[in-house]
């Protein structure tokens, strides 16, 4: 039996979606973030030394990291429905986007989140003014530029493709869902219409909705 060690408001929500798409039996072991630090509880370290979510146990096998979990589940349980055939362009795209999500897209997004919190929480006024200048310089000089370039790249890909790898939903789409949900929830200006449409498309899937109902509150990153 697969057990998903599920942390509220975390990347493990996309693993719930994956499991529902596969239609396999699974159980949920729930964990709550600390109300003050927002960190995962120490109890998760009993499952994996880093104490982070998502992590699954499948019998004697323990798998951590979203991309590794998605690839593991796709290979073992999807009868290749969620993983393209090897040595095809679709498979190369699958591999690329599976790594792009956390390796390229998430770092500048996390940096933006961190610096936004610095701006909000810095006090008194003089400290806040200095903190804002530092945050603006770092974002404008590096992370901000990379984030915009990455989002434009994704936007263009979705202008030409319904899914990230080939003509059907794959594990790459499930992996990409987390950063794109985070972005779309803050895309008030509508600057990325193809990303917005994509997020609406995956949210409309019955398996996604079922995973959402089983996972509980999810604030879209």
C-alpha positions as CSV (number, residue, x, y, z in Angstrom):
1,X,0.0,0.0,0.0
2,X,1.3,3.4,-0.9
3,X,1.3,5.9,1.9
4,X,1.6,9.6,1.1
5,X,3.1,11.6,4.0
6,X,1.1,14.8,3.3
7,X,2.0,18.2,4.7
8,X,-0.7,20.8,4.5
9,X,-0.1,23.6,1.9
10,X,2.9,21.9,0.3
11,X,4.2,20.3,-2.8
12,X,2.7,17.0,-1.7
13,X,-0.7,18.3,-3.1
14,X,0.5,17.5,-6.6
15,X,1.4,13.9,-5.5
16,X,-2.2,13.5,-4.4
17,X,-3.3,14.6,-7.9
18,X,-0.8,12.1,-9.4
19,X,-2.2,9.3,-7.3
20,X,-5.8,10.1,-8.3
21,X,-4.8,10.2,-12.0
22,X,-3.3,6.7,-11.6
23,X,-6.4,5.4,-9.8
24,X,-4.3,3.4,-7.3
25,X,-5.1,2.7,-3.7
26,X,-3.3,4.8,-1.2
27,X,-3.4,6.2,2.3
28,X,-2.7,9.7,3.6
29,X,-0.6,10.3,6.7
30,X,-1.2,13.9,7.6
31,X,1.2,16.4,9.1
32,X,0.6,20.1,10.0
33,X,3.0,23.0,9.7
34,X,4.1,24.7,12.9
35,X,1.8,27.7,13.4
36,X,4.7,30.1,14.1
37,X,7.6,28.9,11.9
38,X,5.5,27.4,9.1
39,X,8.0,24.5,9.1
40,X,7.2,20.8,8.9
41,X,6.9,19.0,12.2
42,X,9.8,16.9,13.6
43,X,7.8,13.8,13.2
44,X,8.4,13.8,9.4
45,X,12.1,13.1,10.1
46,X,11.0,9.6,11.2
47,X,10.1,9.0,7.6
48,X,13.0,10.7,5.9
49,X,16.0,12.3,7.5
50,X,15.4,15.8,6.0
51,X,11.9,15.9,7.4
52,X,10.3,17.4,4.4
53,X,7.2,16.6,2.3
54,X,6.3,15.1,-0.1
55,X,7.6,11.7,0.7
56,X,5.9,8.3,0.0
57,X,6.4,4.9,1.4
58,X,5.5,2.0,-0.9
59,X,6.0,-1.2,1.1
60,X,9.7,-1.2,2.0
61,X,10.5,1.6,-0.5
62,X,10.7,5.2,0.6
63,X,10.9,7.9,-2.1
64,X,11.4,11.7,-1.5
65,X,11.4,14.7,-3.8
66,X,8.4,15.5,-6.0
67,X,10.1,14.8,-9.3
68,X,11.5,11.4,-8.1
69,X,8.1,10.4,-6.7
70,X,6.3,11.3,-9.8
71,X,8.7,9.4,-12.0
72,X,8.6,6.4,-9.7
73,X,4.8,6.3,-9.7
74,X,4.6,6.8,-13.4
75,X,7.0,4.0,-14.1
76,X,5.5,1.5,-11.7
77,X,1.8,2.2,-11.8
78,X,0.7,4.2,-14.9
79,X,1.2,1.4,-17.4
80,X,3.2,4.2,-19.2
81,X,0.1,6.4,-19.5
82,X,1.7,9.3,-17.7
83,X,5.2,8.8,-19.0
84,X,6.0,9.0,-22.8
85,X,7.8,6.3,-24.7
86,X,11.5,6.4,-24.2
87,X,13.8,7.8,-27.0
88,X,11.1,10.1,-28.3
89,X,10.9,13.9,-28.3
90,X,7.9,13.7,-25.9
91,X,10.1,11.7,-23.5
92,X,12.9,14.3,-23.7
93,X,10.4,17.0,-23.0
94,X,9.0,15.0,-20.1
95,X,12.5,14.7,-18.5
96,X,13.3,18.4,-19.2
97,X,10.2,19.8,-17.5
98,X,10.3,17.3,-14.7
99,X,13.7,18.9,-13.7
100,X,12.9,22.5,-14.9
101,X,10.1,22.9,-12.3
102,X,12.3,22.8,-9.2
103,X,15.8,23.2,-10.8
104,X,15.1,26.4,-12.8
105,X,11.7,27.9,-12.1
106,X,11.3,27.6,-8.3
107,X,14.6,29.2,-7.1
108,X,13.8,32.7,-8.3
109,X,10.1,32.3,-7.2
110,X,11.2,31.3,-3.7
111,X,13.7,34.3,-3.7
112,X,10.8,36.6,-4.6
113,X,8.7,35.2,-1.8
114,X,11.5,35.6,0.7
115,X,12.3,39.2,-0.3
116,X,8.6,40.1,-0.3
117,X,8.4,38.9,3.3
118,X,11.5,40.9,4.1
119,X,9.8,44.1,2.8
120,X,6.7,43.4,4.8
121,X,8.3,42.5,8.1
122,X,11.3,44.8,8.3
123,X,11.0,47.5,11.0
124,X,11.5,50.2,12.2
125,X,11.3,52.6,9.3
126,X,15.1,53.0,8.7
127,X,15.6,49.2,8.8
128,X,12.7,48.8,6.4
129,X,14.1,51.4,4.0
130,X,17.5,49.6,3.9
131,X,15.9,46.2,3.6
132,X,13.7,47.4,0.7
133,X,16.7,48.7,-1.1
134,X,18.7,45.5,-0.7
135,X,15.7,43.4,-1.8
136,X,15.1,45.6,-4.8
137,X,18.7,45.4,-5.9
138,X,18.9,41.7,-5.6
139,X,15.6,41.1,-7.4
140,X,16.2,43.7,-10.1
141,X,19.8,42.6,-10.7
142,X,19.3,38.8,-10.7
143,X,16.3,36.9,-9.5
144,X,13.7,39.1,-11.0
145,X,15.3,39.0,-14.4
146,X,15.5,35.2,-14.3
147,X,12.0,34.8,-13.1
148,X,10.6,36.9,-15.9
149,X,12.7,35.1,-18.5
150,X,11.5,31.7,-17.2
151,X,7.8,32.7,-17.1
152,X,8.0,34.0,-20.7
153,X,9.6,30.8,-21.8
154,X,6.9,28.7,-20.2
155,X,4.2,31.0,-21.6
156,X,5.5,30.5,-25.1
157,X,5.7,26.8,-24.7
158,X,2.1,26.7,-23.6
159,X,1.1,28.9,-26.5
160,X,2.2,26.1,-28.8
161,X,1.4,23.0,-26.7
162,X,-1.6,21.9,-24.7
163,X,0.6,19.8,-22.4
164,X,4.2,20.0,-21.5
165,X,5.4,16.7,-23.0
166,X,3.6,15.4,-26.1
167,X,-0.1,15.4,-26.8
168,X,-1.4,14.1,-23.5
169,X,-1.1,14.7,-19.8
170,X,2.1,13.3,-18.3
171,X,4.0,13.4,-15.0
172,X,5.7,16.6,-16.2
173,X,2.4,18.4,-16.1
174,X,1.9,17.3,-12.5
175,X,5.4,18.4,-11.6
176,X,4.9,21.8,-13.2
177,X,1.6,22.4,-11.5
178,X,3.0,23.7,-8.2
179,X,5.1,26.7,-9.4
180,X,2.5,27.6,-12.1
181,X,-0.3,27.6,-9.5
182,X,1.8,29.8,-7.3
183,X,2.4,32.2,-10.2
184,X,-1.2,32.2,-11.5
185,X,-2.5,33.0,-8.1
186,X,-0.5,36.2,-8.1
187,X,-0.8,37.1,-11.8
188,X,-3.3,39.8,-11.2
189,X,-2.3,41.7,-14.4
190,X,-3.1,38.8,-16.6
191,X,0.4,39.0,-18.2
192,X,0.6,35.3,-18.8
193,X,-2.7,34.2,-20.3
194,X,-1.5,30.8,-21.5
195,X,-0.2,29.9,-18.0
196,X,-3.5,31.0,-16.5
197,X,-5.5,28.9,-19.1
198,X,-3.2,25.9,-18.3
199,X,-3.8,26.2,-14.6
200,X,-7.6,26.4,-15.1
201,X,-7.3,23.3,-17.4
202,X,-5.6,21.1,-14.9
203,X,-7.9,22.4,-12.1
204,X,-10.9,21.2,-14.1
205,X,-9.7,17.6,-14.2
206,X,-11.8,15.3,-12.0
207,X,-8.6,13.6,-10.6
208,X,-7.2,17.0,-9.5
209,X,-10.5,17.9,-7.8
210,X,-10.6,14.6,-6.0
211,X,-7.0,15.0,-4.8
212,X,-7.9,18.5,-3.6
213,X,-10.8,17.2,-1.6
214,X,-8.7,14.5,0.0
215,X,-5.8,16.8,0.8
216,X,-7.6,19.5,2.6
217,X,-6.9,23.2,2.6
218,X,-4.4,24.3,-0.1
219,X,-3.5,27.9,-0.6
220,X,-1.9,27.4,-4.0
221,X,1.7,27.9,-2.9
